[in-house]
């Protein structure tokens, strides 16, 4: 018997999981060393004075000359030195205080990054036999997660199967519910045609235990499909082309609604073999682009987090945006195309970013055709110049690369 379609209005009325791969965590010493490489630099009092005074003295000595020659540069530097010597002790102290402030800011940034410990696996809620119209189907979890464990359930009347995620943390559960509500409210604001198309990109919500007096367990029930990284897309370049394009469209849909996912990784998409399409899920970290409120945890899992986002929590809200989404999306595509993990440690991410030929030193990238590498590296370059997921979705030729070239470098 076919299952009844659940409308967006029903989902919103109902509203009125995540899995985590094993990652080699850096030691505290390794984290401190890496933090020192990305923390804001400190300058001496004289270096601050030089930075601010050099342009003025250069323009006074060589007005309209453009870039100074080596000889002119030496003369300007010498003049700056003389100006520093001519400063009163009180004026020098101003620069010394600013220098000390930079030293303290650097130390604080390093300490904050080192003190942000990886989130430990939380003890998830025990499953119960009945969740609304669904009953537990087996007692072993489908996927042990980071903040929720997923179990297979079956509708007691329709006999259709679904996925139930049991949460241990009230805040995590509320975040996921709030994000889903925001997502479906955005759907309601669009045309009926766009509304239907949007729903096809996301894992459908079937039930949630919001009446805590009647159902004390924190549980969200969604459609049940296998995770995208378990269906072997690396072995079928045609399927890889299709799913990469669909992945991009699902993320682009969020971005069009001014939402950031903040947890993109291969396990955030599920694959519907009957419809030959992917469904995006795991919305617990999703937030509006203009939301600058403090975060309680780092966005993305470590292997998919852009280098600039490995920073103190207080600084992250202002660093979030489409560029971070591009990095996570690019890493996900590399892993799906190669069938291998791209990064395991923060050190590997920093080394990749600094390398002149990044693809050559990365095991997952090495097995890909050079043409495929070129496409994917556009997501993994310097912050500010990365290919956006929206651009990838708007130009099917990018995904076609997986077909025109043999994906794996045989």
HUHUHU-V286435 format. One line per field, one symbol per residue. phi: phi as a letter, one per 20 degrees, with the letter a starting at -180 (. if undefined). A space follows every 10 residues. Layout:
phi: ???
This chain:
phi: .ffffeffff ffffeh.ddc ffcfefffff fffffffdfg fdcfgfffff geeggfffff fcfmemfffg ffffffffff gffffeffff ffffffffff ffffffffff fffffffgff fefefffdfc cmedcfdnde ffbfdedbdd ceccffdfme dbddddeedg ffffffffff ffffffgfed ffffgfffff ecffedabee effecffebc dcgdcfggfd dmffecffff gfffffgfff ffffffemdd fmbfagfedd deffelbdce bldfdgbffe edffdebffm fgfdefgfee bggfefgedf rfffffffff fffgfffemc fecdcfgfff fffeffcfff edfffgeegg ffgfffffed efgocffeff ffffcgffff gfefdfgeef
